[in-house]
Amino acid sequence: PNINVNIDVSGGTVDKTSATTDENGEVYALFTAQTEGSGYVKFVCVACTNTNNVEYSLSISEFKATSGAYEINWEKNEYVMSFEPTDTQKSILMSANTTPKAVNVSVEFATDQSTSIAWFSPNVNRTDENGEVTSTLTVKPNWNDWLKVIKAYVTTLSSGDTALVKVYKTLVWITTNVTEFSTGILDNVSMHSKEDGVDGYITLREKQTSNWLTGWTYRRAIDVTETSGSTLTGYQVLIELNTSNFDFSKAKSDGSDIRFTDSDGVTTLNYWIEDWSSSRALIWVRIPSISANSVKTIYVYYGNPTASSQSNGQLTFDFFDDFNDGDISDWTSIDANIQATTFGGKEVLKLLPGTATNYKHLAIPINCNLNLESYVVEAYIYDGNSAGSVAFHYRDDGNWWSLELYVGGNRDIFRPYRFDSDEGWRYQHIPVSISNGQWYRIRVDVLPSSFKMYINNELKWSRSVSPRYQFTGYSKVGFVEHKGFGPLYADWIFVRKYASQEPSVFIGNEEVIGYVTEGSYTSEVKDLSQNSSIIYFSWNGSISSGIDITFYVRASNESFTETSTSPVWMYVGKASDGIQFDLQSLNIIGRYVQWKAELSTNDDTKTPILDEVVVGYKPIS
């Protein structure tokens, strides 16, 4: 027991990166999968003699919900119970909810302990009209340790969830959230907030530099070379990351900590993540200006465990919609039924043509008001019986261009409308460039007198357009489908700036900001309301070889300030010694108590992380 074990993962996250074995010599971690494919959970025990690591290989696949399926989840991932000396048992009310809402569903409650130690009442209950359910957990300790972690289970026929209940056999003062950490003194350390915006943690401070994005550990310079001979303004550049130019293990598994900055290293740029996996990412970045025949340097930052995604297509492109909000009230239809729906696991726009005409069945965004003579429109489309695709060069419902990808006729067709007249099959390309029943990416470079069509990034058709079909005043794009065909499903669509030749992109070597080697965090002075014996100390966070945290505690019955020279600090121990410390032999007594953590590293690319401290105490009568 009480052996420190480090925890390493791939393919997801765990609730802790280090832990101490319990009285049975066991340690556990809760793994949350984040990416499909393979993964692992590895327990590393430096002090163990038989083997120093145990690794579990994982196969991770996305849960495919069936119609009517729902998930049930605890309201919180973690609960805390603390006992006064006279308490023999205590109870807490625990809540769970269903997503999507499921009413009058039978729910079972249980723990990993015998019912003589911990039990739910009732152990079976039903969700209310809001899809929520509650039960009371009662705990009756029969152990000697200061802390015991109980697993609480909530299950239905459809799904289940686990929460941790931390049971302390003392009264406790816990420092874990941003508000609590913010009351202390930071010396060469930084306080951060986690993704929930509530919980916080402490790290060593990054070395100061004026041209580095605060909070990020790594960056790479990206050289964007303008090759068309024209200055590009507000231009969207595609950045492709892969294992040869980027270390995905240092970024969050979903890319949510990715940021891009201008040449100064600190002015953030708008971007949209089109695709992200563990080995490849496609990201569009809007660059304010790229001078003709010049090289523009921007930066990609990564390595911030608490950053949340800032991917935003609307701020990146001249027009964008990915239909993820399920709202198409900003779209209009012309002789068609359009709706927001889910198809193939994607949030999409569905276009079902009407019957009034052969071909004028459109979905057009109301708020798309392009002021571009030339542009590029791209979309991701599925069509089970195709005779349509994107509409572009749209001025009004009587004047527009489109590409009719007619699988049944084995041809791609340029089909314009002029003066409210269907001009029919003006130009044709054989064979057709797509197949029915498959997702495809279409790109159309739109110029006043010509177009180029790409399917899945391959140029399929380039064509000039007769002056007879040319016009000005176009400002919108959209989708079109022939009567009796479809329906067409669109996952996303965007419009970006056009250049006769795309800029080239080179991604440079990794740069590291680094941390200072020493720093400290000193807590507030806590008033426990009465004279108390400080008997227990624990911490949570992460360390590794060459990285450590040293802890101290002091107390007095006389009030003192955070910076007072007395009372004297009492040494508790190092993080590398374990996560729990029995302080009874130190005889630390007082109404006012304070703790301190000294963080250190011998590798300036790494920092210890401190995200929770618990001080246990017993009042002295």
VOZA-998992 format. One record per residue (C-alpha): x, y, z. Coordinates in pm, 1 decimal. Example, Ala and Ser with C-alpha at 12.3 -4.5 7.8 and 13.67 -1.06 7.14 Angstrom:
R        u        v        w
R   1230.0   -450.0    780.0
R   1367.0   -106.0    714.0
//
This chain:
R        u        v        w
R      0.0      0.0      0.0
R     83.4    372.1    -35.9
R    305.1    327.4   -342.1
R    295.1    604.8   -602.0
R    187.5    493.8   -951.4
R    195.3    714.9  -1261.3
R    -75.7    670.5  -1524.6
R    -22.6    723.2  -1897.9
R   -293.9    695.4  -2166.3
R   -354.8    713.7  -2539.2
R   -687.2    755.4  -2714.2
R   -858.8    936.3  -2428.5
R   -817.2   1087.1  -2083.7
R   -809.7    960.7  -1725.2
R   -939.2   1124.3  -1408.5
R   -586.9   1133.7  -1261.5
R   -230.2   1102.1  -1389.4
R    -88.2    956.3  -1068.6
R   -229.3    776.2   -765.7
R   -125.2    582.6   -455.7
R   -211.1    217.1   -403.7
R   -478.8    146.1   -143.1
R   -468.0    -96.1    149.5
R   -497.0   -389.7    -91.8
R   -206.8   -267.2   -305.8
R   -449.9   -170.0   -583.1
R   -483.9    143.8   -791.3
R   -740.7    240.7  -1052.9
R   -820.6    513.1  -1306.8
R  -1138.4    610.7  -1488.9
R  -1069.6    617.3  -1865.2
R  -1280.9    832.5  -2099.7
R  -1240.2    750.6  -2470.8
R  -1207.9   1047.9  -2706.2
R  -1097.0    908.5  -3043.1
R  -1181.3    596.4  -3237.9
R   -911.2    340.4  -3305.5
R   -658.7    190.1  -3069.1
R   -549.3    318.8  -2730.3
R   -399.0    210.2  -2400.8
R   -387.1    272.4  -2027.5
R    -42.6    219.0  -1871.4
R     33.7    203.5  -1497.0
R    399.3    280.7  -1419.6
R    540.2    188.4  -1075.8
R    906.0    284.0  -1035.4
R    928.7    127.0   -688.0
R    782.9   -210.5   -790.4
R   1030.9   -497.5   -818.6
R    854.2   -760.4  -1031.6
R    767.4   -524.7  -1318.9
R    759.4   -148.1  -1343.0
R    458.6   -112.3  -1571.9
R    130.3   -277.1  -1665.1
R    -35.3   -179.6  -1993.4
R   -394.2   -245.3  -2109.1
R   -445.4   -221.4  -2484.1
R   -783.1    -81.2  -2589.4
R   -994.8    -93.8  -2902.9
R  -1215.9    214.8  -2919.9
R  -1521.9    254.9  -3141.7
R  -1796.1    514.7  -3148.0
R  -2124.1    425.1  -2976.7
R  -2395.0    400.9  -3241.4
R  -2722.7    505.3  -3083.3
R  -3038.7    342.2  -3210.5
R  -3373.8    512.3  -3232.8
R  -3502.4    590.1  -2885.9
R  -3163.8    533.3  -2718.7
R  -3056.3    762.9  -2435.6
R  -2772.3    803.0  -2190.9
R  -2788.7    850.0  -1816.0
R  -2519.8   1047.9  -1634.0
R  -2453.1   1159.5  -1279.5
R  -2499.5   1531.2  -1221.8
R  -2137.6   1545.2  -1100.4
R  -1837.0   1321.7  -1158.4
R  -1721.8   1352.5   -798.6
R  -1886.5   1394.6   -458.1
R  -1729.4   1461.9   -117.4
R  -1836.7   1347.6    231.8
R  -1655.3   1445.8    551.9
R  -1713.6   1311.0    903.1
R  -1690.3   1480.1   1238.7
R  -1557.5   1266.0   1527.7
R  -1908.6   1197.4   1658.7
R  -2054.6   1094.3   1319.8
R  -2127.4    724.8   1273.7
R  -2288.3    760.9    932.7
R  -2376.9   1035.4    685.8
R  -2597.9   1073.2    379.1
R  -2592.7   1279.4     59.2
R  -2852.6   1323.3   -214.6
R  -2721.7   1230.7   -558.5
R  -2886.8   1322.7   -890.0
R  -2864.9   1187.2  -1243.0
R  -3021.9   1291.0  -1572.7
R  -3096.9   1137.9  -1910.7
R  -2990.4   1268.9  -2253.9
R  -3208.7   1297.7  -2452.4
R  -3475.4   1327.8  -2184.9
R  -3631.0    991.5  -2094.0
R  -3939.7   1004.7  -1869.7
R  -4053.6    730.8  -1626.5
R  -3750.3    513.3  -1691.4
R  -3646.7    263.2  -1425.3
R  -3304.3    344.6  -1278.9
R  -3090.3    130.8  -1046.0
R  -2834.1    260.3   -795.6
R  -2543.7     64.8   -644.4
R  -2186.8    102.0   -512.9
R  -1872.3   -109.9   -518.0
R  -1900.3   -161.8   -138.1
R  -2104.7   -402.2     70.1
R  -2446.2   -271.2    173.1
R  -2330.3   -263.5    535.6
R  -2086.4     16.7    441.2
R  -2265.0    211.5    166.3
R  -2619.5    188.6     32.6
R  -2868.5    383.6   -177.2
R  -3223.7    452.4    -69.2
R  -3413.5    384.5   -280.9
R  -3189.1    159.1   -485.5
R  -3444.4    164.8   -769.0
R  -3624.1    480.0   -878.8
R  -3788.1    630.0  -1188.2
R  -3703.0    945.3  -1382.7
R  -3939.7   1239.5  -1345.6
R  -4100.3   1456.6  -1614.7
R  -3762.8   1626.5  -1673.6
R  -3578.7   1298.1  -1725.9
R  -3405.7   1334.7  -1387.9
R  -3379.0   1095.2  -1094.4
R  -3240.3   1109.0   -739.2
R  -3141.8    871.7   -461.0
R  -2978.3    911.8   -120.3
R  -2639.9    751.2    -55.5
R  -2563.1    662.6    307.6
R  -2211.2    570.2    417.9
R  -2112.7    402.9    746.6
R  -1731.4    390.3    767.9
R  -1565.2     80.1    907.9
R  -1208.6    151.5    793.1
R   -906.8    323.3    943.6
R   -779.0    522.9    645.5
R   -845.1    895.1    631.3
R   -984.1    866.7    279.0
R  -1182.0    603.1    100.4
R  -1307.1    641.7   -256.3
R  -1638.5    472.4   -326.4
R  -1765.2    409.9   -676.5
R  -2133.0    494.8   -720.6
R  -2317.1    339.2  -1014.4
R  -2634.0    453.1  -1187.8
R  -2768.2    221.8  -1458.6
R  -3063.2    168.0  -1690.4
R  -3129.5    -85.6  -1962.9
R  -2983.8    167.4  -2208.4
R  -2669.7    297.5  -2038.9
R  -2483.8    362.3  -1714.2
R  -2244.0    599.8  -1543.1
R  -2000.1    597.9  -1251.4
R  -1924.1    873.6  -1002.4
R  -1658.8    884.0   -731.7
R  -1757.1    958.1   -372.0
R  -1460.2   1069.9   -162.7
R  -1527.6    984.8    202.4
R  -1300.9   1160.6    453.5
R  -1296.5   1047.2    817.1
R  -1217.7   1401.7    921.4
R  -1347.4   1746.9    857.6
R  -1171.6   1878.6    548.6
R  -1059.0   2203.8    391.8
R  -1037.3   2149.8     15.2
R   -866.2   2378.5   -234.8
R   -952.6   2279.7   -589.4
R  -1141.4   2546.8   -782.7
R  -1035.1   2875.3   -935.2
R  -1200.0   3082.9   -662.3
R  -1016.9   2892.2   -387.5
R   -677.8   2900.5   -560.8
R   -712.3   3272.2   -639.1
R   -697.5   3361.2   -266.4
R   -335.7   3244.1   -236.5
R      5.0   3391.1   -322.9
R    167.6   3292.6   -652.6
R    546.1   3316.5   -677.8
R    685.8   3206.4  -1016.1
R    377.8   2985.9  -1064.2
R     60.6   3031.5  -1269.7
R   -300.9   2950.4  -1195.0
R   -517.0   2810.1  -1473.8
R   -882.9   2719.6  -1506.3
R   -994.4   2385.9  -1646.1
R  -1239.1   2350.9  -1933.3
R  -1541.0   2372.1  -1702.2
R  -1427.6   2719.3  -1597.9
R  -1469.6   2620.8  -1230.4
R  -1187.8   2389.3  -1129.4
R   -834.4   2525.0  -1129.8
R   -474.5   2409.0  -1109.3
R   -124.7   2543.5  -1047.5
R    186.6   2503.7  -1265.6
R    529.0   2660.9  -1281.5
R    524.4   2991.9  -1468.2
R    633.6   2991.8  -1828.7
R    947.8   3185.3  -1908.5
R    845.8   3533.3  -2010.7
R    863.6   3637.5  -2375.0
R    673.1   3914.2  -2549.2
R    596.6   3722.0  -2868.1
R    455.4   3397.6  -2727.0
R     89.8   3311.4  -2669.2
R     33.9   3284.6  -2294.0
R    -61.6   2937.0  -2168.8
R     75.9   2739.0  -2463.4
R    388.8   2523.7  -2446.0
R    466.0   2449.4  -2811.8
R    449.5   2627.2  -3144.5
R    568.4   2594.6  -3503.0
R    627.0   2867.9  -3757.9
R    426.3   2830.0  -4078.9
R    560.2   3003.3  -4390.5
R    285.4   3086.6  -4640.0
R    425.5   3186.0  -4983.5
R    205.5   3389.3  -5217.3
R    243.4   3249.3  -5572.3
R    -33.1   3412.8  -5780.6
R    132.7   3753.9  -5806.0
R   -153.1   3933.4  -5631.7
R   -184.7   4060.3  -5275.3
R   -438.3   3845.3  -5089.4
R   -662.7   4002.2  -4824.5
R   -861.5   3798.8  -4571.3
R   -747.6   3486.0  -4749.7
R   -828.2   3138.4  -4618.0
R   -527.5   2903.9  -4630.7
R   -554.6   2527.9  -4581.1
R   -303.8   2394.8  -4326.4
R   -251.4   2017.9  -4339.1
R    -88.8   1864.9  -4031.8
R     44.9   1510.5  -4039.1
R    292.3   1298.6  -3847.7
R    584.2   1429.9  -4055.3
R    528.6   1795.6  -3959.9
R    339.4   1783.1  -3628.5
R    349.5   1590.8  -3298.8
R    -13.5   1499.7  -3227.7
R     75.4   1352.4  -2888.1
R    149.1   1703.3  -2757.6
R   -190.9   1844.5  -2856.0
R   -528.7   1754.5  -2710.0
R   -681.3   1450.2  -2874.5
R   -958.1   1653.9  -3039.9
R   -737.0   1948.0  -3140.6
R   -923.2   2186.5  -2911.4
R   -599.8   2350.9  -2791.7
R   -489.1   2447.8  -3143.2
R   -441.9   2821.4  -3199.9
R   -300.6   3028.3  -3484.7
R   -141.4   3370.7  -3455.4
R    -18.1   3639.5  -3689.2
R    352.1   3709.5  -3742.2
R    379.7   3883.3  -3403.3
R    315.2   3550.6  -3228.6
R     28.8   3680.1  -3012.8
R   -251.8   3816.7  -3235.2
R   -485.9   3521.2  -3279.9
R   -629.4   3433.7  -3621.3
R   -968.4   3280.6  -3696.6
R   -965.3   2916.5  -3805.1
R  -1193.3   2620.5  -3872.5
R  -1100.7   2255.8  -3818.0
R  -1242.6   2059.6  -4109.9
R  -1105.2   1727.9  -3988.6
R   -892.3   1605.4  -3697.1
R   -757.0   1260.6  -3619.6
R   -456.6   1122.7  -3433.5
R   -239.5   1138.6  -3747.9
R   -386.7   1403.9  -3980.0
R   -569.4   1735.2  -3955.0
R   -713.9   1979.5  -4208.2
R   -747.9   2334.1  -4077.1
R   -847.8   2652.2  -4261.1
R   -687.6   2973.7  -4132.0
R   -795.1   3324.4  -4231.8
R   -485.0   3539.9  -4284.1
R   -543.1   3917.1  -4285.4
R   -296.9   3994.7  -4566.3
R    -36.8   3817.5  -4779.0
R    162.6   4051.3  -5000.4
R    216.2   3953.7  -5363.3
R    514.3   3724.0  -5424.7
R    612.5   3733.0  -5056.6
R    638.8   3495.5  -4760.8
R    399.9   3545.9  -4468.0
R    490.1   3376.6  -4138.4
R    217.9   3271.9  -3896.9
R    234.2   3035.9  -3597.1
R     42.8   2728.4  -3485.5
R     32.7   2679.9  -3106.2
R    -53.7   2361.2  -2914.7
R      0.7   2204.0  -2575.5
R   -251.9   2369.5  -2344.7
R   -446.1   2101.8  -2152.2
R   -723.3   2338.7  -2038.2
R   -789.1   2520.8  -2366.0
R  -1127.9   2478.1  -2532.6
R  -1184.8   2485.8  -2906.1
R  -1209.1   2819.6  -3086.6
R  -1278.0   2661.6  -3426.3
R  -1531.4   2888.6  -3598.8
R  -1628.9   2858.2  -3963.4
R  -1842.3   3171.6  -3965.3
R  -1547.9   3389.1  -3859.8
R  -1310.3   3211.5  -4097.7
R  -1499.5   3209.5  -4428.3
R  -1693.0   3465.9  -4632.7
R  -1993.1   3236.1  -4588.6
R  -2024.7   2919.6  -4380.4
R  -2285.7   2680.0  -4244.6
R  -2231.8   2332.9  -4100.1
R  -2592.6   2291.5  -3975.3
R  -2467.9   2168.4  -3637.4
R  -2708.0   2400.1  -3454.9
R  -3006.6   2224.3  -3612.4
R  -3145.4   2562.7  -3722.6
R  -3208.2   2644.9  -4090.5
R  -3436.9   2942.4  -4030.3
R  -3168.7   3148.0  -4207.8
R  -3222.7   2944.3  -4527.3
R  -3506.1   2974.5  -4778.2
R  -3639.3   2721.3  -5026.6
R  -3775.8   2757.6  -5378.4
R  -4019.7   2481.3  -5474.8
R  -3848.7   2244.0  -5232.5
R  -3885.7   2109.0  -4885.8
R  -3576.5   2173.5  -4670.0
R  -3521.0   2064.9  -4312.9
R  -3246.3   2027.2  -4054.4
R  -3203.0   1661.8  -3967.0
R  -2950.1   1393.2  -3876.0
R  -2822.9   1163.4  -4150.5
R  -2530.3    922.1  -4138.5
R  -2437.3   1049.1  -3793.2
R  -2408.2   1406.7  -3919.9
R  -2619.5   1717.9  -3862.1
R  -2728.7   1811.3  -4214.4
R  -2957.5   2013.0  -4436.3
R  -3195.4   1793.0  -4635.3
R  -3328.4   1913.9  -4972.7
R  -3629.5   1735.6  -5123.7
R  -3734.4   1883.2  -5461.1
R  -4090.2   1989.9  -5537.6
R  -4283.2   1928.5  -5858.5
R  -4362.3   2270.1  -6012.2
R  -4069.0   2267.7  -6255.2
R  -3808.7   2020.5  -6373.2
R  -3506.6   2179.2  -6212.9
R  -3572.9   2496.1  -6010.0
R  -3573.4   2335.7  -5664.2
R  -3334.8   2534.0  -5447.7
R  -3207.0   2584.3  -5093.5
R  -3052.4   2931.7  -5058.3
R  -2903.7   3095.6  -4743.9
R  -3073.1   3425.8  -4662.7
R  -2768.4   3582.2  -4498.1
R  -2517.3   3497.2  -4770.5
R  -2429.3   3832.8  -4926.5
R  -2103.1   3791.4  -5112.9
R  -1925.5   4092.6  -5253.5
R  -1678.9   3893.5  -5460.7
R  -1630.4   3885.8  -5836.4
R  -1450.0   3551.9  -5810.6
R  -1463.3   3300.7  -5527.2
R  -1445.6   2932.3  -5432.6
R  -1746.9   2740.9  -5300.3
R  -1693.9   2404.1  -5131.5
R  -1948.9   2162.2  -4985.6
R  -1977.9   1808.2  -4850.6
R  -2279.3   1634.3  -5004.1
R  -2458.7   1302.1  -5011.5
R  -2714.7   1220.5  -5281.5
R  -2886.4    884.3  -5308.5
R  -3017.9    956.3  -5659.3
R  -2826.2   1250.5  -5792.4
R  -2932.3   1512.6  -6044.2
R  -2807.9   1826.3  -5876.0
R  -2537.2   1963.0  -5640.7
R  -2440.3   2324.6  -5573.6
R  -2602.8   2638.6  -5708.2
R  -2371.6   2940.1  -5739.1
R  -2345.9   3276.1  -5914.0
R  -2692.4   3328.7  -5767.0
R  -2846.7   3677.7  -5806.3
R  -3215.7   3588.4  -5767.9
R  -3434.0   3286.0  -5834.9
R  -3441.0   3370.3  -6207.0
R  -3064.8   3413.3  -6255.6
R  -2812.2   3155.8  -6134.9
R  -2564.7   2889.8  -6240.0
R  -2543.9   2531.5  -6119.7
R  -2380.5   2195.8  -6177.1
R  -2623.4   1907.5  -6227.1
R  -2429.9   1590.0  -6147.1
R  -2660.3   1345.8  -6324.1
R  -2552.8    991.6  -6235.1
R  -2839.4    828.9  -6429.9
R  -2732.6   1016.1  -6743.5
R  -2362.8    953.7  -6676.4
R  -2271.4   1319.8  -6716.1
R  -2193.0   1642.7  -6534.6
R  -2401.8   1930.8  -6664.0
R  -2358.7   2308.3  -6648.1
R  -2717.9   2426.4  -6620.5
R  -2789.7   2799.8  -6585.8
R  -3107.9   3000.6  -6534.2
R  -3132.1   3339.2  -6713.0
R  -3427.1   3576.4  -6699.6
R  -3626.9   3305.5  -6521.6
R  -3565.7   3061.4  -6807.4
R  -3411.4   2715.8  -6769.5
R  -3129.8   2712.1  -7025.7
R  -3101.0   2332.9  -6998.8
R  -2788.8   2125.7  -7062.3
R  -2559.9   2404.3  -7188.3
R  -2229.4   2222.6  -7132.4
R  -2166.8   1857.6  -7053.2
R  -1878.6   1655.3  -6913.5
R  -1875.4   1277.2  -6957.9
R  -1854.4   1053.3  -6759.3
R  -2024.5   1173.2  -6444.1
R  -1780.1   1251.6  -6162.7
R  -1967.7   1099.0  -5865.7
R  -2165.5    790.7  -5765.1
R  -2505.3    767.4  -5600.2
R  -2519.8    694.6  -5229.5
R  -2172.6    824.6  -5138.9
R  -2051.3   1133.8  -4959.8
R  -1838.8   1356.5  -5181.3
R  -1660.1   1689.0  -5149.2
R  -1730.6   1932.1  -5429.5
R  -1528.5   2246.8  -5495.6
R  -1614.1   2499.1  -5763.9
R  -1384.4   2788.4  -5854.1
R  -1630.1   3052.1  -5972.5
R  -1516.8   3332.3  -6207.1
R  -1733.1   3581.5  -6404.0
R  -1679.4   3391.2  -6728.3
R  -1563.5   3041.9  -6630.6
R  -1558.0   2771.1  -6364.2
R  -1353.4   2475.4  -6246.2
R  -1507.1   2174.2  -6069.1
R  -1315.2   1951.1  -5828.2
R  -1452.4   1629.8  -5676.4
R  -1272.6   1498.1  -5369.4
R   -988.0   1744.1  -5440.4
R   -936.3   1619.0  -5799.2
R   -994.0   1859.0  -6092.1
R  -1268.0   1704.9  -6306.4
R  -1388.5   1983.7  -6532.7
R  -1273.7   2330.4  -6641.2
R  -1494.1   2537.0  -6869.7
R  -1545.1   2890.1  -6999.9
R  -1899.5   3025.7  -7008.2
R  -2054.2   3204.8  -7307.3
R  -2133.4   3576.9  -7259.4
R  -2496.8   3481.7  -7321.6
R  -2512.6   3325.0  -6975.3
R  -2296.4   3577.5  -6791.5
R  -2437.5   3844.2  -6558.7
R  -2339.8   4059.8  -6263.1
R  -2486.4   4119.9  -5917.8
R  -2451.8   3760.4  -5796.3
R  -2413.6   3726.7  -5418.2
R  -2525.9   3382.3  -5298.1
R  -2459.0   3008.6  -5322.2
R  -2674.9   2710.4  -5226.4
R  -2801.4   2369.6  -5336.8
R  -3022.0   2245.8  -5621.8
R  -3188.7   1914.9  -5712.8
R  -3391.4   1794.2  -6012.7
R  -3756.3   1698.6  -5976.4
R  -3795.2   1328.4  -5894.6
R  -3438.3   1290.1  -5770.4
R  -3259.9   1322.2  -5439.9
R  -3301.4   1387.6  -5159.7
R  -2976.0   1578.6  -5127.6
R  -2801.5   1598.7  -4787.6
R  -2541.5   1867.3  -4712.0
R  -2306.2   1840.8  -4414.5
R  -2141.6   2179.6  -4467.0
R  -2084.1   2453.3  -4722.4
R  -1846.0   2748.4  -4728.9
R  -1723.1   3023.5  -4958.6
R  -1363.8   3144.4  -4955.7
R  -1146.8   3388.3  -5145.6
R  -1012.1   3295.5  -5489.0
R   -654.1   3308.9  -5613.7
R   -535.0   3191.9  -5954.0
R   -274.2   2985.6  -5772.6
R   -300.4   2871.6  -5411.5
R    -25.3   2983.1  -5171.9
R    227.5   2717.7  -5074.7
R    267.3   2619.2  -4708.7
R    576.0   2506.8  -4516.0
R    554.5   2403.1  -4149.0
R    871.0   2457.0  -3947.0
R   1031.3   2285.8  -3650.1
R    881.6   2272.4  -3302.4
R    963.2   2552.8  -3058.2
R    918.9   2521.6  -2679.8
R    860.9   2811.9  -2441.6
R    982.7   2631.6  -2129.0
R    911.7   2687.4  -1759.8
R   1105.3   2844.9  -1474.6
R   1268.4   2575.1  -1261.7
R   1125.2   2674.3   -920.6
R    815.4   2841.3   -784.9
R    574.4   2829.6   -493.5
R    207.6   2864.5   -412.4
R    103.3   2974.6    -61.6
R   -260.3   2932.7     36.7
R   -479.6   3176.2    224.1
R   -491.0   3150.3    604.2
R   -801.0   2945.2    677.8
R  -1010.8   3010.6    989.5
R  -1139.3   2670.5   1109.6
R  -1366.6   2845.6   1365.6
R  -1214.9   2660.3   1660.8
R   -893.2   2511.3   1787.8
R   -818.3   2199.6   1581.9
R   -562.1   1927.3   1530.7
R   -430.8   1906.4   1170.8
R   -408.6   1534.2   1110.2
R   -425.4   1465.6    737.2
R   -293.9   1608.1    407.9
R   -345.2   1490.7     50.3
R   -288.1   1629.5   -298.2
R   -389.2   1554.2   -655.3
R   -220.9   1643.4   -982.4
R     71.6   1501.6  -1176.2
R    450.2   1472.3  -1158.1
R    712.2   1268.3  -1340.9
R   1082.2   1195.7  -1318.1
R   1277.3   1505.8  -1222.3
R    960.7   1696.6  -1134.2
R    829.4   1732.3   -778.5
R    622.0   1931.1   -530.4
R    720.9   1983.4   -164.4
R    441.7   2054.2     86.3
R    435.8   2243.6    417.3
R    162.8   2323.0    672.4
R    149.2   2562.6    967.8
R   -118.5   2652.6   1225.2
R   -175.0   2874.5   1528.1
R   -449.3   2982.0   1765.9
R   -338.3   3338.9   1701.5
R   -449.0   3497.2   1376.6
R   -167.8   3559.1   1125.3
R   -136.2   3685.9    768.7
R    -38.1   3498.7    453.0
R    312.5   3649.7    464.5
R    378.5   3629.8    840.0
R    711.5   3481.4    944.2
R    545.3   3280.2   1220.4
R    422.3   3025.3   1303.3
R    695.9   2807.1   1158.8
R    629.4   2588.9    857.3
R    611.3   2214.2    923.9
R    744.5   1985.1    650.9
R    474.6   1745.4    522.9
R    649.5   1558.7    241.0
R    708.4   1547.1   -132.4
R    459.6   1458.1   -403.2
R    697.2   1181.6   -510.0
R    651.6   1025.2   -161.9
R    277.9    967.7   -217.5
R    -53.4   1148.7   -233.3
R   -163.6   1108.2    133.0
R     18.5   1205.7    452.7
R    -66.4   1130.0    816.5
R     24.1   1442.7   1016.3
R    -74.2   1329.0   1366.3
R    286.4   1287.9   1482.7
R    368.9   1649.0   1385.7
R    130.4   1784.3   1650.4
R     14.0   2076.9   1432.3
R   -257.7   2254.0   1634.1
R   -446.1   2577.1   1584.7
R   -760.0   2754.4   1472.3
R   -581.4   2924.1   1181.2
R   -409.8   2703.5    925.0
R   -214.4   2754.5    601.7
R    -38.8   2529.6    349.2
R    237.8   2585.8     96.1
R    353.6   2398.5   -216.7
R    700.2   2441.4   -368.0
R    708.4   2327.8   -731.5
R   1033.4   2231.8   -904.7
R   1159.4   2078.1  -1228.6
R   1497.5   1988.2  -1375.9
R   1351.0   1986.1  -1729.9
R   1218.5   2325.9  -1836.1
R    985.5   2168.4  -2092.6
R    784.8   2001.9  -1813.6
R    602.6   2126.4  -1504.5
R    435.8   1963.4  -1206.6
R     60.0   2015.9  -1192.5
R   -124.8   2072.4   -864.7
R   -502.2   2067.3   -895.5
R   -623.6   1978.2   -544.6
R   -510.8   1994.1   -182.9
R   -709.6   1850.8    109.2
R   -628.3   1934.9    471.6
R   -803.7   1714.3    728.1
R   -861.0   1829.5   1084.9
R  -1040.7   1742.9   1408.8
R  -1174.8   2010.0   1642.2
R  -1031.3   2002.9   1992.6
R  -1304.3   2039.5   2253.1
//
